[in-house]
């Protein structure tokens, strides 16, 4: 009951902030306030359930300036093998996130900035984002730059003496190209640099006892000492290509591919496509996305002996995953004071494979999302 009241109060505060922003703006016919709400659930056979609620609102302050805000609440309940490995039972956690942003657009140049605050039981972060883009050749080419800084505070549940920091610096350069009446291309490069604590205080890497090779020990001995050791820095590179192609008058294809590499040795490839067909007032789609990753250089399921860098994070092992499912959107048009009201439903089945992680070689689940939104 307390959680439901927290959600309602959080949602009301967010909507109120957006509506106050709209009310404070000069009264012009072209100004609109939009409100969007979405709820998604994730469930898998590794005893993990996640319920995510998002409420977002935006308002025009003038012809060129807008404000926006969103709030998010994650409710996590899990008893996965990661939790069992840490010698704890099922745990529940609530994460809250709030964002406020300001944007400017004059028809050819856009500027935007935002601040995000996120908080949970043992982690809090402050994020600052900014971006700029400009159109060239009568909107046939758009070039953009962006950046962000994240200050993370890492704690450990029931341990007031544990406190670490992690800073993330990120920059992005992108180009959007109109390739003709039926094609839209975009290319983006992202570089990020992480500096600080990147391990988990709850995971314990395993290694063999040199004097008794058949015996497996836990780093830190599960005594409350850190059982996982990671490098303090990490440089990440990602290149993403997107292609939107109109096949027929009400049919299109949206595809993407992403290549990733970091200095821990992790290399990955992501590729996906979505086929969309319009049957007014319906829009139906089916999407599929696949991911393949090569492990970090220092990852081992069981280490031959205690080493400088050790991890029990399955996400740093060799892994594969697939998401696939339908997506339906229903457009109502104008309903009372709201215009362009839409309701959408998306369901994806998912599978994960970890061939080098003996405790969980595979995992299956689903993600279901229900959303609605429109303009006032």
C-alpha positions as CSV (number, residue, x, y, z in Angstrom):
1,X,0.0,0.0,0.0
2,X,2.8,2.4,0.9
3,X,4.4,1.7,-2.5
4,X,1.2,2.4,-4.4
5,X,0.8,5.7,-2.5
6,X,4.4,6.6,-3.4
7,X,3.8,5.9,-7.1
8,X,0.6,8.1,-7.1
9,X,2.3,10.9,-5.2
10,X,5.3,10.8,-7.5
11,X,3.1,10.8,-10.7
12,X,0.9,13.6,-9.4
13,X,4.0,15.8,-8.6
14,X,5.4,15.2,-12.1
15,X,2.2,16.0,-14.0
16,X,1.7,19.1,-11.8
17,X,5.2,20.3,-12.7
18,X,4.6,20.0,-16.4
19,X,1.1,21.6,-16.3
20,X,2.4,24.5,-14.2
21,X,5.1,25.0,-16.8
22,X,2.5,25.1,-19.5
23,X,0.3,27.4,-17.6
24,X,3.2,29.8,-17.1
25,X,3.8,30.0,-20.8
26,X,2.2,32.8,-23.0
27,X,-1.1,31.7,-24.4
28,X,-0.5,30.8,-28.0
29,X,-2.6,28.4,-30.1
30,X,0.3,26.3,-31.3
31,X,1.5,25.5,-27.8
32,X,0.6,22.0,-26.5
33,X,1.2,19.9,-23.5
34,X,1.8,16.2,-23.9
35,X,1.5,13.5,-21.3
36,X,2.7,9.9,-21.7
37,X,2.4,7.0,-19.3
38,X,3.9,3.6,-19.6
39,X,4.1,0.4,-17.5
40,X,6.3,-2.6,-18.3
41,X,6.9,-5.9,-16.6
42,X,9.8,-8.3,-16.9
43,X,9.7,-11.9,-15.7
44,X,12.2,-14.7,-16.3
45,X,12.8,-18.3,-15.1
46,X,15.7,-17.1,-12.9
47,X,13.2,-15.8,-10.3
48,X,13.5,-12.2,-11.3
49,X,10.5,-9.8,-11.7
50,X,10.8,-6.1,-12.5
51,X,7.9,-3.7,-12.7
52,X,8.7,-0.3,-14.3
53,X,6.3,2.7,-14.4
54,X,7.1,5.8,-16.3
55,X,5.3,9.1,-16.5
56,X,6.5,11.8,-18.9
57,X,5.2,15.3,-19.7
58,X,6.3,18.2,-22.0
59,X,5.1,21.7,-22.6
60,X,5.9,24.6,-24.9
61,X,7.1,27.7,-23.2
62,X,7.3,29.7,-26.5
63,X,7.5,28.9,-30.2
64,X,11.1,27.9,-29.8
65,X,11.5,26.8,-26.2
66,X,10.1,23.7,-24.5
67,X,10.4,22.0,-21.1
68,X,9.9,18.3,-20.3
69,X,10.0,16.0,-17.3
70,X,9.7,12.4,-16.6
71,X,9.6,10.2,-13.5
72,X,10.3,6.5,-13.3
73,X,9.9,3.8,-10.6
74,X,11.5,0.4,-10.8
75,X,10.3,-2.3,-8.4
76,X,12.7,-5.3,-8.5
77,X,12.2,-8.7,-6.8
78,X,14.7,-11.4,-7.4
79,X,16.3,-14.6,-6.1
80,X,18.5,-15.1,-9.1
81,X,21.7,-17.2,-8.9
82,X,23.6,-13.9,-8.4
83,X,21.8,-13.4,-5.1
84,X,22.2,-17.1,-4.1
85,X,26.0,-16.8,-4.9
86,X,26.1,-13.8,-2.4
87,X,24.6,-16.0,0.3
88,X,21.5,-14.0,0.6
89,X,17.8,-14.7,0.1
90,X,15.3,-13.0,-2.2
91,X,15.5,-9.3,-2.0
92,X,13.2,-6.4,-3.1
93,X,14.3,-3.0,-4.2
94,X,12.7,0.2,-5.4
95,X,14.6,2.6,-7.7
96,X,13.2,6.1,-8.3
97,X,14.3,8.4,-11.1
98,X,13.3,12.0,-12.0
99,X,14.4,14.1,-15.0
100,X,13.9,17.7,-16.0
101,X,14.9,19.2,-19.4
102,X,14.9,22.3,-21.5
103,X,15.1,22.5,-25.3
104,X,15.4,25.1,-28.0
105,X,14.5,24.7,-31.7
106,X,14.3,27.3,-34.4
107,X,13.7,25.1,-37.5
108,X,17.3,24.3,-38.3
109,X,19.2,24.3,-35.0
110,X,18.3,22.4,-31.8
111,X,19.7,22.7,-28.3
112,X,18.8,20.6,-25.4
113,X,19.9,19.9,-21.8
114,X,18.6,17.8,-18.9
115,X,19.3,16.7,-15.4
116,X,18.5,13.2,-14.0
117,X,18.5,12.1,-10.4
118,X,18.3,8.4,-9.6
119,X,18.1,6.8,-6.2
120,X,17.9,3.3,-4.8
121,X,18.8,1.5,-1.6
122,X,22.6,1.3,-2.3
123,X,23.1,3.5,-5.3
124,X,22.4,7.1,-6.3
125,X,23.4,9.1,-9.3
126,X,23.3,12.6,-10.8
127,X,23.4,12.9,-14.6
128,X,23.8,16.0,-16.7
129,X,23.1,15.7,-20.5
130,X,23.4,18.2,-23.3
131,X,23.2,18.2,-27.1
132,X,23.2,20.3,-30.2
133,X,22.3,19.6,-33.8
134,X,21.9,21.6,-37.1
135,X,20.2,20.9,-40.4
136,X,22.0,21.4,-43.7
137,X,20.9,21.2,-47.4
138,X,17.2,21.9,-46.6
139,X,17.1,19.2,-43.9
140,X,18.7,16.5,-46.0
141,X,21.6,16.3,-43.6
142,X,21.6,16.8,-39.8
143,X,24.7,16.8,-37.8
144,X,24.7,16.6,-34.0
145,X,27.0,16.5,-30.9
146,X,26.1,15.5,-27.4
147,X,27.7,14.7,-24.1
148,X,26.9,13.6,-20.5
149,X,28.4,13.4,-17.1
150,X,27.3,10.9,-14.4
151,X,28.3,11.0,-10.8
152,X,27.5,7.7,-9.1
153,X,27.6,7.0,-5.3
154,X,27.9,3.3,-4.6
155,X,27.0,1.8,-1.3
156,X,26.4,-1.6,0.3
157,X,23.1,-2.5,2.0
158,X,23.5,-2.6,5.9
159,X,27.1,-1.4,5.7
160,X,27.4,2.3,6.5
161,X,31.2,2.1,6.2
162,X,31.1,1.1,2.5
163,X,31.1,4.1,0.1
164,X,32.6,4.3,-3.4
165,X,32.3,6.6,-6.4
166,X,32.0,6.1,-10.1
167,X,32.2,8.9,-12.7
168,X,31.1,8.4,-16.3
169,X,32.0,10.8,-19.1
170,X,30.4,10.3,-22.5
171,X,30.3,12.0,-25.9
172,X,28.4,11.3,-29.1
173,X,28.6,12.5,-32.7
174,X,25.9,11.6,-35.1
175,X,24.6,12.3,-38.6
176,X,21.1,11.8,-40.1
177,X,20.9,11.6,-43.9
178,X,17.8,11.7,-46.0
179,X,18.7,9.1,-48.7
180,X,15.6,9.8,-50.9
181,X,11.8,9.8,-50.5
182,X,11.8,6.3,-49.0
183,X,15.1,6.1,-47.0
184,X,16.4,7.7,-43.8
185,X,19.9,6.8,-42.5
186,X,21.6,7.7,-39.3
187,X,25.1,7.0,-38.0
188,X,26.3,7.6,-34.5
189,X,29.6,7.2,-32.6
190,X,29.7,7.1,-28.9
191,X,32.8,7.2,-26.6
192,X,32.5,6.8,-22.9
193,X,35.1,6.7,-20.1
194,X,34.4,5.2,-16.7
195,X,36.5,6.1,-13.7
196,X,35.9,4.6,-10.2
197,X,34.4,1.6,-8.6
198,X,32.9,-0.8,-11.2
199,X,32.6,-4.1,-9.2
200,X,29.7,-5.3,-7.2
201,X,29.9,-5.5,-3.4
202,X,27.5,-8.5,-3.5
203,X,29.3,-10.8,-5.9
204,X,32.1,-13.2,-5.0
205,X,34.4,-14.5,-7.7
206,X,35.6,-18.1,-7.3
207,X,39.0,-19.5,-7.6
208,X,40.8,-22.9,-6.9
209,X,42.9,-23.5,-3.8
210,X,46.5,-23.9,-5.1
211,X,47.2,-26.5,-2.4
212,X,43.9,-28.4,-3.1
213,X,42.9,-27.9,-6.7
214,X,39.6,-29.7,-6.3
215,X,38.5,-27.1,-3.7
216,X,36.9,-23.9,-4.8
217,X,37.3,-20.8,-2.6
218,X,35.5,-17.4,-2.7
219,X,37.4,-14.2,-3.0
220,X,36.9,-12.2,0.2
221,X,35.8,-15.4,1.9
222,X,32.2,-14.1,2.0
223,X,33.3,-12.2,5.1
224,X,32.0,-8.9,4.0
225,X,35.3,-8.0,2.2
226,X,35.1,-7.2,-1.5
227,X,34.8,-10.5,-3.4
228,X,35.1,-9.0,-6.9
229,X,37.9,-6.8,-8.2
230,X,37.7,-4.8,-11.4
231,X,39.9,-2.2,-13.2
232,X,39.1,1.3,-12.0
233,X,38.9,2.7,-15.6
234,X,37.1,1.5,-18.7
235,X,37.0,3.1,-22.2
236,X,34.0,2.2,-24.4
237,X,33.5,2.7,-28.1
238,X,30.2,2.1,-30.0
239,X,29.2,2.7,-33.6
240,X,25.4,2.5,-34.4
241,X,23.9,2.5,-37.9
242,X,20.1,2.9,-38.4
243,X,18.0,2.6,-41.6
244,X,14.4,3.4,-42.0
245,X,12.9,2.3,-45.3
246,X,9.3,2.9,-46.6
247,X,8.2,-0.2,-48.5
248,X,4.7,0.8,-49.5
249,X,2.3,3.6,-48.6
250,X,1.5,2.2,-45.1
251,X,4.4,-0.2,-44.6
252,X,8.0,0.4,-43.5
253,X,11.1,-1.3,-42.2
254,X,13.3,0.0,-39.3
255,X,16.6,-1.7,-38.9
256,X,19.7,-1.1,-36.8
257,X,23.2,-2.5,-36.2
258,X,25.6,-1.6,-33.4
259,X,29.3,-2.6,-33.0
260,X,30.9,-2.2,-29.5
261,X,34.4,-2.6,-28.2
262,X,36.1,-1.6,-24.9
263,X,39.5,-1.9,-23.3
264,X,38.5,-4.8,-21.1
265,X,38.3,-6.9,-24.2
266,X,34.5,-7.0,-24.5
267,X,33.4,-7.0,-28.1
268,X,29.7,-7.2,-29.1
269,X,27.4,-6.9,-32.1
270,X,23.7,-6.0,-31.9
271,X,21.4,-6.2,-34.9
272,X,17.6,-5.9,-35.2
273,X,14.7,-5.0,-37.5
274,X,11.1,-4.0,-37.1
275,X,8.4,-4.5,-39.8
276,X,5.5,-2.0,-39.5
277,X,2.1,-2.1,-41.3
278,X,-0.6,0.5,-40.9
279,X,-4.3,-0.4,-40.9
280,X,-5.9,2.9,-39.7
281,X,-6.6,3.4,-36.9
282,X,-4.2,0.5,-36.1
283,X,-0.4,0.2,-36.6
284,X,0.9,-3.3,-36.2
285,X,4.6,-4.3,-36.0
286,X,6.8,-7.3,-35.4
287,X,10.4,-6.8,-34.2
288,X,13.4,-9.1,-33.6
289,X,16.8,-8.2,-32.1
290,X,19.9,-10.3,-31.5
291,X,23.0,-9.7,-29.5
292,X,26.3,-11.5,-29.4
293,X,29.3,-10.7,-27.0
294,X,32.8,-11.9,-26.5
295,X,33.9,-12.0,-22.9
296,X,36.2,-9.6,-21.0
297,X,39.9,-10.6,-21.1
298,X,40.0,-11.3,-17.3
299,X,36.6,-13.2,-17.0
300,X,36.7,-16.7,-15.7
301,X,33.9,-18.8,-14.3
302,X,36.4,-20.3,-11.9
303,X,39.9,-18.8,-11.7
304,X,42.9,-21.1,-11.4
305,X,44.2,-19.0,-8.5
306,X,43.5,-15.6,-6.9
307,X,44.3,-12.9,-9.4
308,X,44.5,-9.1,-9.6
309,X,41.1,-8.8,-11.5
310,X,38.3,-11.2,-10.7
311,X,34.6,-11.1,-11.4
312,X,31.5,-13.2,-11.0
313,X,29.5,-11.0,-13.4
314,X,27.9,-13.1,-16.1
315,X,27.4,-10.0,-18.2
316,X,31.2,-9.9,-18.7
317,X,31.2,-13.5,-20.0
318,X,30.6,-14.7,-23.6
319,X,26.8,-14.3,-24.0
320,X,24.0,-14.2,-26.6
321,X,20.5,-13.0,-26.4
322,X,17.4,-12.6,-28.6
323,X,14.2,-10.5,-28.2
324,X,11.3,-10.9,-30.5
325,X,7.6,-10.1,-30.5
326,X,4.6,-8.0,-31.7
327,X,3.8,-4.4,-31.2
328,X,0.3,-2.8,-31.7
329,X,-0.7,0.9,-31.6
330,X,-4.3,2.2,-31.6
331,X,-4.8,5.9,-32.5
332,X,-8.1,7.4,-31.3
333,X,-7.4,10.9,-32.7
334,X,-9.2,13.6,-30.6
335,X,-10.9,12.5,-27.4
336,X,-12.3,15.4,-25.3
337,X,-9.6,17.9,-24.5
338,X,-6.9,15.5,-25.7
339,X,-5.7,15.2,-29.3
340,X,-3.8,12.4,-31.0
341,X,-4.5,9.9,-28.2
342,X,-2.6,6.7,-28.7
343,X,-2.5,3.4,-26.8
344,X,0.2,0.8,-27.5
345,X,1.0,-2.7,-26.4
346,X,4.2,-4.5,-26.9
347,X,5.2,-8.1,-25.9
348,X,8.6,-9.6,-26.4
349,X,9.8,-13.1,-25.6
350,X,13.5,-13.2,-24.7
351,X,16.3,-15.8,-24.3
352,X,19.8,-15.4,-22.9
353,X,22.7,-17.9,-23.2
354,X,25.8,-17.8,-21.1
355,X,28.0,-20.8,-22.3
356,X,30.9,-19.9,-19.9
357,X,28.7,-19.3,-16.8
358,X,28.0,-22.7,-15.2
359,X,25.5,-21.4,-12.6
360,X,23.1,-20.1,-15.3
361,X,23.9,-21.3,-18.8
362,X,20.6,-20.0,-20.2
363,X,17.6,-18.0,-19.1
364,X,14.2,-17.3,-20.7
365,X,11.6,-14.7,-20.0
366,X,9.3,-12.0,-21.4
367,X,8.8,-8.2,-21.4
368,X,5.3,-6.7,-21.7
369,X,4.6,-3.0,-22.1
370,X,1.4,-1.0,-22.1
371,X,1.5,2.8,-22.8
372,X,-0.8,5.7,-23.6
373,X,-0.3,9.3,-24.5
374,X,-1.6,12.4,-26.2
375,X,-1.6,16.2,-26.4
376,X,-3.8,18.7,-24.5
